[in-house]
Amino acid sequence: MKSVLLTLVLTLFAFSAAQARLGETLQEIIQRYGTGELSDMQRQPGAKTYKYRKDDIQIEVVIDQGKSIWEIYQRKNTSGQFPEADIKNILAGYKEQKRNWRMDRDVQNRWEATGKPKFEAYLWPGHEDFFCVKDIAACAALDKAVGSSKAF
């Protein structure tokens, strides 16, 4: 029993140390994770997506204008929904930015953060083994820029 508890505590500690934060620079993310690689899937037009691995976690970080605007987490050795304990640890990591999270009453598996810019966190619809934290305005601005450039 003690070894199971110790393993759980060490896993949670390792995971909490493996979290990037929206707004961090690429250099800060490299300090946190080490050197990543450009992802084969670019998640946001006009931005770059980098892929990192830390323990059994894969993290994709979308960078625009030198800062993280969207982070996507996936535990590689589990199946099913992203673990609730991991979600709590990720959201707790934003206390340094003086952000508090609340569950969205209208949308299941979605949280909103206090403060500006506005952040949301959610389990990826139809793929609940992914957990995302996103700067809503930054991602919407890229979507809008791509949409307006397609019109010409």
Buried (B, 14 or more C-beta within 10 A) or exposed (E): EEEEEEEEEEBBEEBBEBBBBBBBEBEBBBEBBEEBEEBEEEBBEEBBBBBBBBEBBBBBBBBBEEBBBBBBBBBEEEEEBBBEEBBEBBBEBBEEEEBEBEEBEEEEBBBBBEEEEBBBBBBBEEEEBBBBBBBBEBBEBBEEEEEEEEEE
